[in-house]
Amino acid sequence: MERSILHSDMNCFYASVEMLHHPELGEKPLAVGGDPEARHGIVLTANYPAKRRGVKTGMALWQARQACPEVIFVPPRMDLYLRFSRLAHEIYADYTDLQEAFGIDESWLDVSACIDSVRDPLTIAQEISERIKHELGLTVSIGVSWNKIFAKFGSDYRKPDAITQITRDNYKKIVWSAPAADLLYVGRATKRKLAAIGINTIGDIATCNPKILCAHFGKIGYILHTFANGRDETPVCPENTVSPIKSIGNSTTTPRDLVNNDDVRMVIYLLAESVASRLRDQHFAGSLIGISVRDNGLFSFTRQKKIPMPTNISDEIARYAMQLFAANYQWEKPIRSVGVRVGDLVADEYWYQTDLFVDPKMREKQLKVDVAVDSLRRRFGHDIILRGQMYFDRVLSGLDARAEDHMVHPHSYFERGNQLGKEVFYE
Amino acid sequence: MTVRRGYKVYVDVGAEFSDEGELVPKYLIWEDGTRYEIDRIVKHERCASRKAGGAGILYVCRVRGQDIRLFYEENYRWFVEAKTL
């Protein structure tokens, strides 16, 4: 039987929640963004009146103000948005247990089991949309189709507060005539490369010989071809199956620009301590260390390296991160933002190959120190115990790295591996 | 303590839990300090208040012959959607 899949996307989610809570602002242009004083100033979401005036997600606050002088900035309230997201999931749960979140404001729902003589997928979509409007005061756009990719396409097709059904009869007309960039996983770079070989619409991708796509893009070429033809069979995951964490990282925009290795070392140690402590909380250790660096000209890069044994020791992570930094940065410009990330996670009691030149007893001791510091900080606050180097500049080391981990990233479509059901399709 | 923000008036509420876990508001204290008994719950449902700004469970309460809209907000506070500013 054909599946019935909905993709529900809450329109301008953060801005809509704020609009609901600020009825006095009416339809004025509004943008949710960080605190301009602490230099975290970018627009996270703007409402439609602001978007119409040219305010875009990701703009610096001053740019947004330039595009639309009357825009009202409100600071983000992540806990509020998470509560509204949960309320939406409770509504979805009345229809199916097969619901998969894609970020905080989007979800796929497999409602195949609800379909009977009375209710078709479109009625269910209408019901969900009405309930979210009535119960949460928000609008959604919903795409209805037989696969996840076209359902997602449908929810992006018309906004806000709209329902688009993509059927076997109309997909060639609606989806295929759309620009290639509207397909999931066609980003700026892929779009450019596709255009170079004369592919401009999703229909062009669908009708192109997959071997040609593969020659240009590798495996993802086959995947795009499958997506464009609506042959994706990736299932919608049951709710509450928490996806395995792939990496833990922290990044921060520093209160002042960093000008030398000592400054960077201070911030890297701070971030590494926070990352290591989160790894220990989750009982993980990782063997891939990554850094990200952005200078004050907004040029940024990331580097990562594989290390011989998995770690969750602050000092080891910081040392590797510092090595990576020293090997890759020539101080062309002062630095504005630094990040540290640990990937390739394994459970922390997992065996590992020891090394002649590393003393396991010493590592155990370091771990014990870290655990002791964790417990001190839990009881008395972060500043109760600090590394000596943090006292070189208390403004810089005063930022609380752990408080910054509210960022919500959409998941990767393939984090559970390729489930297209098409792996051998073109062999 | 009552706090007013536009049409949104946070109020003190006395409520009862039934043995089945049902939460039923019994009285509320208005801005001026008057205690109002809730005579009857006309209906209750999940609902957003666009007028006051917020969302939660709406209890339409019969108080002294009038219906008032009392919300148990998703942040576990109670507010009344005021009829006038």
Contacts between the chains, C-beta under 8 A, distances in Angstrom:
chain1	res1	chain2	res2	distance
A	20	B	48	6.5
A	20	B	50	6.9
A	20	B	53	5.8
A	20	B	54	7.0
A	20	B	55	6.8
A	21	B	53	4.7
A	21	B	54	6.3
A	22	B	53	6.2
A	23	B	6	6.4
A	23	B	7	7.1
A	23	B	50	6.2
A	23	B	51	6.3
A	23	B	52	6.9
A	23	B	53	4.3
A	24	B	6	5.4
A	24	B	53	7.9
A	80	B	75	7.8
A	83	B	74	5.2
A	83	B	75	7.2
A	84	B	55	7.4
A	84	B	74	7.4
A	87	B	55	7.2
A	87	B	74	6.4
A	133	B	48	7.9
A	134	B	46	7.9
A	134	B	47	6.4
A	134	B	48	6.8
A	135	B	45	7.8
A	135	B	46	4.1
A	135	B	47	6.0
A	135	B	48	6.2
A	135	B	55	6.8
A	136	B	48	5.5
A	136	B	55	5.2
A	137	B	48	2.9
A	137	B	49	7.3
A	137	B	50	5.6
A	137	B	55	5.4
A	138	B	48	7.7
